[in-house]
Amino acid sequence: MSKMYAGKIPDQLDGWTQIGTCKDQDDIEWLVFKKPQAHTPDWFTYKIVANGRARGKANYWLVRNSQDGKIGFARDFALLRENRPDIHAQVEAILKGDVNDA
């Protein structure tokens, strides 16, 4: 059995906004947050976090360009696709619907 880890929900006071919610096959809720990057208005940091405890990794990160949708820091996004394909698909749908990036 995999070790359980707790998700660390980011603080709204630090500029994070929740943009979506997902559920995995274990019925664990995952929250999707975004935060604008200070150095450029085109890039946002996203955090996908388990709302409680989850087996294995409980926090995933990526950056995304709001103009062309390009994903940066894709290592965690690839791990999400590999280890939690159900959550990855839901997050992709949330990101596609996140048209109000600015």
C-alpha positions as a Markdown table, in Angstrom:
| # | Residue | x | y | z |
|---|---|---|---|---|
| 1 | Met | 0.0 | 0.0 | 0.0 |
| 2 | Ser | 1.3 | 3.5 | -0.9 |
| 3 | Lys | 2.1 | 6.0 | 1.8 |
| 4 | Met | -0.5 | 8.7 | 2.4 |
| 5 | Tyr | 0.3 | 12.4 | 2.0 |
| 6 | Ala | -1.6 | 15.5 | 2.9 |
| 7 | Gly | -2.4 | 18.2 | 0.4 |
| 8 | Lys | -1.3 | 21.7 | 1.3 |
| 9 | Ile | -4.0 | 24.1 | 0.3 |
| 10 | Pro | -2.5 | 27.5 | -0.8 |
| 11 | Asp | -3.5 | 30.7 | 1.0 |
| 12 | Gln | -5.8 | 33.1 | -0.7 |
| 13 | Leu | -4.0 | 35.9 | 1.0 |
| 14 | Asp | -0.9 | 34.9 | -1.1 |
| 15 | Gly | -2.8 | 35.6 | -4.3 |
| 16 | Trp | -4.2 | 32.1 | -5.0 |
| 17 | Thr | -7.7 | 31.6 | -6.5 |
| 18 | Gln | -9.6 | 28.3 | -6.6 |
| 19 | Ile | -10.8 | 27.6 | -10.1 |
| 20 | Gly | -12.0 | 24.1 | -10.0 |
| 21 | Thr | -12.7 | 20.8 | -8.1 |
| 22 | Cys | -12.2 | 17.2 | -9.2 |
| 23 | Lys | -12.8 | 13.8 | -7.6 |
| 24 | Asp | -10.6 | 10.7 | -8.1 |
| 25 | Gln | -11.5 | 7.1 | -8.2 |
| 26 | Asp | -10.8 | 6.8 | -4.5 |
| 27 | Asp | -13.5 | 9.6 | -4.0 |
| 28 | Ile | -10.8 | 12.1 | -2.8 |
| 29 | Glu | -11.5 | 15.7 | -3.7 |
| 30 | Trp | -8.8 | 17.6 | -5.5 |
| 31 | Leu | -8.8 | 21.4 | -5.7 |
| 32 | Val | -7.3 | 23.4 | -8.6 |
| 33 | Phe | -5.8 | 26.8 | -7.8 |
| 34 | Lys | -4.1 | 29.5 | -9.9 |
| 35 | Lys | -1.9 | 32.5 | -9.1 |
| 36 | Pro | -0.6 | 35.1 | -11.5 |
| 37 | Gln | 3.2 | 35.3 | -11.8 |
| 38 | Ala | 4.6 | 38.6 | -10.7 |
| 39 | His | 7.1 | 39.0 | -13.5 |
| 40 | Thr | 4.7 | 38.6 | -16.5 |
| 41 | Pro | 0.9 | 39.0 | -17.0 |
| 42 | Asp | 0.9 | 36.1 | -19.5 |
| 43 | Trp | 2.0 | 33.2 | -17.1 |
| 44 | Phe | 0.1 | 31.7 | -14.2 |
| 45 | Thr | 1.2 | 29.1 | -11.6 |
| 46 | Tyr | -1.3 | 26.3 | -11.0 |
| 47 | Lys | -1.5 | 24.0 | -8.0 |
| 48 | Ile | -3.6 | 20.8 | -7.9 |
| 49 | Val | -3.9 | 19.7 | -4.3 |
| 50 | Ala | -5.7 | 16.8 | -2.5 |
| 51 | Asn | -8.3 | 18.2 | 0.0 |
| 52 | Gly | -7.1 | 15.9 | 2.8 |
| 53 | Arg | -4.9 | 12.8 | 2.5 |
| 54 | Ala | -4.1 | 10.9 | -0.7 |
| 55 | Arg | -1.9 | 8.0 | -1.6 |
| 56 | Gly | 1.4 | 9.0 | -3.1 |
| 57 | Lys | 1.8 | 12.6 | -4.2 |
| 58 | Ala | -0.8 | 15.0 | -2.9 |
| 59 | Asn | 0.4 | 18.3 | -4.6 |
| 60 | Tyr | 1.1 | 18.9 | -8.2 |
| 61 | Trp | 2.4 | 22.1 | -9.8 |
| 62 | Leu | 2.5 | 23.6 | -13.3 |
| 63 | Val | 2.8 | 26.9 | -15.1 |
| 64 | Arg | 0.7 | 27.9 | -18.1 |
| 65 | Asn | 0.8 | 30.7 | -20.6 |
| 66 | Ser | -2.6 | 32.4 | -20.8 |
| 67 | Gln | -2.1 | 33.6 | -24.4 |
| 68 | Asp | -1.2 | 30.3 | -26.1 |
| 69 | Gly | -2.1 | 27.7 | -23.4 |
| 70 | Lys | 1.5 | 26.4 | -23.4 |
| 71 | Ile | 2.4 | 24.4 | -20.3 |
| 72 | Gly | 5.7 | 25.0 | -18.5 |
| 73 | Phe | 7.2 | 23.1 | -15.7 |
| 74 | Ala | 5.4 | 20.1 | -17.1 |
| 75 | Arg | 7.2 | 17.4 | -14.9 |
| 76 | Asp | 4.4 | 17.3 | -12.3 |
| 77 | Phe | 1.7 | 17.5 | -15.0 |
| 78 | Ala | 3.2 | 14.4 | -16.7 |
| 79 | Leu | 3.3 | 12.7 | -13.3 |
| 80 | Leu | -0.3 | 13.5 | -12.8 |
| 81 | Arg | -1.2 | 12.1 | -16.2 |
| 82 | Glu | 0.8 | 8.9 | -15.5 |
| 83 | Asn | -0.3 | 8.3 | -11.9 |
| 84 | Arg | -3.8 | 9.9 | -11.8 |
| 85 | Pro | -5.2 | 9.9 | -15.3 |
| 86 | Asp | -8.7 | 10.6 | -14.1 |
| 87 | Ile | -7.6 | 13.8 | -12.3 |
| 88 | His | -5.4 | 14.8 | -15.2 |
| 89 | Ala | -8.3 | 14.7 | -17.6 |
| 90 | Gln | -10.5 | 16.7 | -15.3 |
| 91 | Val | -7.7 | 19.3 | -14.7 |
| 92 | Glu | -7.2 | 19.6 | -18.5 |
| 93 | Ala | -10.9 | 20.4 | -18.9 |
| 94 | Ile | -10.7 | 23.0 | -16.1 |
| 95 | Leu | -7.7 | 24.6 | -17.7 |
| 96 | Lys | -9.4 | 24.7 | -21.1 |
| 97 | Gly | -12.4 | 26.4 | -19.5 |
| 98 | Asp | -10.2 | 28.9 | -17.7 |
| 99 | Val | -10.5 | 31.6 | -20.3 |
| 100 | Asn | -10.5 | 34.5 | -17.9 |
| 101 | Asp | -6.8 | 34.3 | -17.1 |
| 102 | Ala | -6.2 | 38.0 | -16.9 |
